Amino acid sequence: MQGYFSVQAATYYEAERKAREKYGEHLTILMHETVKIPGGFLNLFSREGVKLTGIIPLRNQGTQLSMAPLNNPRVLTKPLTPAKTYPLKDFEEEKKKVLALANAASQKETSFSVETTSAVERRPRETALPRDTSFPRDTSFPRDTSFTKDTGKDSALKEVLAEVRNLKEKLESSGLSASREENPTLNRLDDVLILNDFPLSYRRAMLERLRKDFSPNALDNYDAVQNKVLEWIGESIKIYDNDKFKVKPRIMILVGPTGVGKTTTVAKLAANFGIDDKGRHKRRVALITIDSYRIAAKQQIETYSEMMEFPCFFAADYDELKKVVALNSEEADLILIDTIGKNPRDMVQLGEMKLLLDACPSLAEVHLALAATTKSSDIKEILNTFEPFNYRSVIVTKIDETIRTGNVIGALSEKNKPVSYITNGQIVPEHIRKASVVQFLINLEGFKVNRIKLEEKFPDKGREQMQKWG
């Protein structure tokens, strides 16, 4: 048996100290993440902190971690769904809403004041009674004036402050609250970067580099400046180049949030690494899934394995996974492991999956699947949350479902994470290719792209036949 704990503090060491003081020295820390700790008036002045999640050892602990199958009613959990996202509203509408709330607050205050005054004036004059002095006046308690509190005004004020804070956060995240550059070329390029959903920190760094490297006169040549920006963007994209079968078996594990297409990507990799262009097996591939929560996921990967005539296995816990990997280590050239889609905010389940995957050899490669449609702030959270899995690269999926990839480029650049593959559809095996810098650059909006020059600087290895991989 085991329990779980979650502790927040300003620093990692303070959080660990609090956890050990409260739960004992024998606890196991599974995950740590950066969080916002509320503080100040109406939580307007929150600060960054650290959240630790881990296991509290209880008595009778002696069994390995397991993930029970779906048909066990005692372990059914709420289905995991990706965090709900909301589209950014028009800022003019937001400002109108704030002004309307402020006006409403003013009207409430005036109305309350008028109604109170009228009530006092209408009250009949009461005949004064002689004061009863038989008991001394009790002055030990303060006079209760709570009935005079203007609750309507207070509530309206909170609404206005909440809306102002919401609008401020949106302005800061988009960079629209920042002052505009004096140079029109810089303004124009910043608009193009915003169009492509590049995060604010990436845009600021790019503009600062332009100011340092270009004289004011040189900035007037927009085409030359935008070409240099494209080169710099390309230089910020790291490509995973360790794609060889140096060990046998090569073990690739795909992790990532719910709904990013991990199972389909596993099938695409199996087909491209294991089958040649004539439909014959060129490598022995084994597929493993640990997803006991979604019956459809298990059926899906079994269907793919039958079509490709590759063996498929299911592992429900640490012991089973270790056994299946050992059984295939002699015969297989490649073992592909499909994992459970996890909500990045569910640290306990992520910790359980991390412990389960520790059954794989240390040379196993972990790759993080990430949808190109994910917004910048969520990408950063996902990258940080899956950091304990020590993933070697990122596989960008669903790139065909968006025309803006600045969110991915910016977040991966900030974390210095390489990209290994790109998927652009559901068809197995065609809709996957090796990642390339050029593929990202030609998908950018608003830039004049000279593909020939870009391919000279960033050779596009992803254009080779997929069946020749490795």
N, C-alpha and C positions, 0 to 999 in steps of 0.2 A: 504494500500500500504506500502511497505517497500523496502529498499535497503540494499546492503551488502557492507561490507568493509573488507580490509585485510591490516594489518600493520606489519612490521618487525622491530625488534630492538634487542639490545644486551641482554636485560633482559625482563622478563614479565612486571615488573612495568614500565619500560621505554616505552615498546610497548603500554601498557594501557594508559599512559600519553599522548603519541603522538596521539592515537586514539581519546581520549576525547577532546584534544585540537583541532583536525581537524574536528571531526564529532559531538561534543556536549556531554553533560553529560548523556543523556538519551539513549545512545546506549546499546545494549545487546551483551555481548561476548559469542559466542557459543563454540568455540574450540580454543585450543592453541597447538602448535606443535613445536618441535625442528627442526631448519633449518640451513643450511649453508649460512652465509652471505659473499658474495664475497669480496675480498680485496687483496691489494698488486699487484705486477707486474703480469699481465696476470692471476689474480685471483689465484695465487699459494698459497697465504697465507689466505685462507678463514677461518672464525671463526664461532663458534656455536652461534646461536641466537634464538630468539623466534618469531613465527608468530602467530598473533591473527586474527581470523575470526569471524565476528558477523553481527548483524542486525543494520541498521540505521533507526530509526523510522521516518516515513514521515507523512504528514497530511492524514486524512481520514483513519487512521489505526484503525480498529475496528473489523476485522474479524479474526476468528481462522485460524491457519496455515492449509493449505490443500494441498493435492497432487492430481492434476487434472488427470482424466483418459486419456488414450492414445489417444482417438479419439478427443481430443481438440487440434486443430492445433496450438493454440497460446502457448501451453506449451511444445511442442515437444522439446526434447533435444537430443544432440548427444548421441548415444548408448554408455553405459559405457563398457570399455574393460580393462582388467588387464594391468598393466604396462608391456611394452615390455621388455623382458630380452634377454641378449646376452651371449652366451657361452664364457667362458674364453679361450682365444687363448693361444697357446703354447708360453711360455716366450722366448724361443730361437728365434722364428719367430719375436716376438716384438722387441727384441734387434737388429736383423738384419734390421728391418724396420727403427729403429732409426738411425743406422749407415748409412743406405742407404740415408736417408734424410740429415744427416750431410754431407756426401760425395757430395750429389747434391748441398747443400748450398755452399760448398767450390768451386765446379766447376762453379756455377753461379757467385760467386764473382770474380774468376779468369777470366772467360769469359767476364764479364762486364768490368773489368779493361783493358783487352787486346783490346776489341772493342773500348773503349773510347780513349785509347792511339793511336790506329791506325787511328781513325777518326781525331784526332788532328794533327797527322803527315801528313795526306792527305790534310788537309785544306790549300788552297793557302795563301801565305803570303800577307797580305793586306797592302796597302800604308798608312802610318801614316798620319792622318789629323791634322791640327793645332787645338788646344783646343779652344772651343768657351767660352770666359770669359765674355760674355755680361750678363750672368745670374749667380748669385752665386750658388755654389754647395749645394744641399739640403741634409743635414746630419741628418734631424730630424727622418727619418725612417730607420730601419735596412735594410741592403741589403738582398734581397730575394734570398736565396740559395736553395730553395726547388727543383729546377731542377737538383741539383747535388746529391739528396738523392738516395741511392742505394736501390730502392724498391724491386728488385729481392732478394737481400741478406736479407732484413728485413722480407719478406714473408717466405722465407725458414727457417729463424731463429725461427719464430713463430711456424712453423710446427714441427720443432725439439723439441722445448720446450713443445709443446702440447703432443707429443708422449712420451717424458721423464716423464711428469707428469702422463700420463695415465699408463705407465709401473710401476711407483713408487706406485700408488694407488693399482694396482693389486698385486704387491709384498707384500705390507703392509697388505692387506686384507687376503692374504693366509698365511702370516707368513714366506714365503720363503726367505724374505730379512733378517730375523733374523739369528744370528749365531747359529750353531749347538751345541748341548750339548756335553760335553766331554765323558759322559757315553753312551755306545752303547745301553743299555736298554732304556734309556730316549729317544734317537733318534728313536729307533724302535717304541716305544709307541706313540711318537709324529707323526710318519708317519701313524700309524693306526688311530689316532684321525683325521688327515688330510683326510685320506681315507673316513671317515664317515662324513665329512663336519662339524666337530665341529668348532665353531668360534675361532678366535685367542685368545681372552681374556679367554675363557674357557680352552683352551689347556695350556696357560701359568700358570693359577691357578693350574691346575692338576699337571703339572711338578714341580711347586714350592712346592706343598704339598708332592710330592714324595721325593724331596731333603731333606725336613725337617723330614719326618717320617722314611726314610730308610737310613741306613748307606751305604757307598760306597760298602762294601762287600755284604750287603743284596740286593743291586740293581742288583747284578750279577745273582740272581735267577729270571729269566724273568717270569716264570709261576706264581710265588707267587706275583710278582709286578703287572702283568696284572690282576690277580684275585682281588687284592685290588683296582685297577683302576675301574674295573667293579662294585665293591661294591660302590665306591664313586660316580660313574655315577648314579647308582640306587638311592642313597641317595639324589641326586640332582633333581630327578624327583618327583614332588608333585602330588598326586592323590586326586581328588575331592571326598570327602566321605560323602557329605550331599545329599543323594539320596532318601530321605524319603518324604512321603506325610504328612507333618506336618500341612499344612494349606489346606483349601478347598475354591476355587479350587487352585491347584498348577498351576502357570502360568510360562511357559518357553518360552523365546524369543531367537531366533537364529539370530545373526548379523554376518557380515563378508563380505569380498570382493566378487566381481563377480566371478562366476565359481568354487566355492569351494564345491558345493553340498549341500547347506542349505536345499532346498526343499526336496530332497531325504532323508536327515537326519531327517527332521521333520516327514516324513512318517514312517521311521524306528522306531523312538521313539514312535510314536502313536501306531504302531503295537505291539511293545514289552511291552509298559506300559498298553495298553488297551485290548489286546487279549491274552487268555491263550493258552496252548500248544494243546488244542483240538479245537481251532478256535472259541471259545465263548468269548463274551465281558465280561471282568472282571472289567473294569472301563469305565466311561462315558468320552469320549474324544471329544473336539471340536477343529477344525483347523481354523486358521485365517491367511489370507495373506493380506499384505498391498502393494504388488507389483502391481502397476497400469501401470508400464512401459513395462513389458514383458508379452504379452498375453499368451505365451507358459507356463510361470511359473504358472499363474492362472489356466490354463487348466490342468497342471500336478498335482497340489495339489488337484484339484477337482476330477480328476480321481482316485487318491489314496483314497480320502475320500469316494467315491462311492464304491470302492472295499471293504473297511473296514467297510462301513456303519456307518461312523462317520459324523456328520454335519460339513459343511465347510462354512465359511463366508468371505466376502471381505470388508475391511475398507479402504476408500480412504483418510480420514483425521482424525484429532484429535477427533472430535465429534463422528464420526462413530465408531472409535475404542473403545472409552469409552462406547458407547451404546452397542456394540456387547459383550464386556467383561461383562458388567453389566447384560445383558440378559442371559448369560451362567453361571454366578457365582453361581446361586442356584442349577442348575442341574448337571453341569460338575464336574468331579473330577480333570481333567487335561485340561488346555487350552494351545495349542501349537501355537506360532505365527511365521510365516515365513516372513522375511523382504526382502527389496530390496538389491540386490547385489550392493555394492558401491565401486567405485574407491577410495582407501584410500587417494588419493591426492585431491579429490573433497570435500573440507572442508565445503562448503556451503550446499551441498546436505546432507552430514552427519549431519550437524547441524539441518537441517529441519527434518530429520528422528528422531533425538534425541528428538526434541520437540514433534513430533507426538507420540512417544512411552511413553512420560510422561503421556499419558492418562491411562496407566496401573497402577494398585496399586503398592505401594512402595515395597511390598513383592515379586513382580515378579522377576524371576531369568533370568538374561541375560547371554547367553553362546556364546562365540566367535568361529565360525567355521573357521578353518585354514587348508589349504592343506599342507600335508607333503612334497609336491614337491616344495614348496616356498623356495627361497634361503634366507640365513641368514639375509642379510641386509634388505630384504623386510619384513621378519617376524618381525624384530624389529620395522620397520616403522608401520606395521599393528597393533602390540600390543600397540604402543604409540597412534596411531590415534584413536583407539576404546576405549581408556582408559576412556573418559567421559561417556561412556555407563555403566560403573561400572560392567563389566562382571565378573561373579563369577568363571568361568572356561573356558577352551579351549577344543573344540571338534576337534581332529585331523582327517581330512578326507584324502582319497586317499592314505592311507599308503601302499596299494598294488601296487602303481605306482612308488615306489622308493625303492632302497635298502639302502639308507643312511638317517638316522634320527637324526644325530648329530646336524644338523641345528636347528631342533625343540627343542631338549633337551637343547642345549646351550642357545637359546634365552629365553625359558620359565624359565630356571633356573635363568638367569640374572634378569628377571622380577618377579621371585617368583610366577609364575602363575601355578595353578594346571590343570591337564588334567582330564576330566570327561569321555569321550567316544572316541573310535577309530572306524573309518569306513574303510572297506577294499574291497569295491566293490559296485555295483549298485543294487544288489538284495535286495528287501524289503521282509521280515524283517531280513533275515539272516546276511547280511554283516555289522553288527555293534556289538560291545561288549563294556563292561565297560573297562575303561583304567586300565592297570596294568603295574607296573615297569618291570616285567619279559618280557612282550610283546615287550617293547622297547629294552631291553637288548639282546634278542635272535635275533633281526633284525640287530644288529651291525655286520659290516664286520671286519674280521681279528682278532677277539677275540676267544679264546678257552672258550666256555660257558659250565659250569656245571649247567644244569637247575635245578637239584634236590636241590643243595645247594642254588641256587638263590631263589627258591621258599620257602625254609625254612626261608630265611631272608626277602623276600618280597612276602608274600602270594598272589597268583594270584586270586583275587576275580572275575576277568573277565571271568573265565572259567565256572561259574555256568550257568544254563539254563537262557537264556535271558527272557523267558516268566515269570520268577519269580522275575523280577526286582521290587523293591519298596515294 
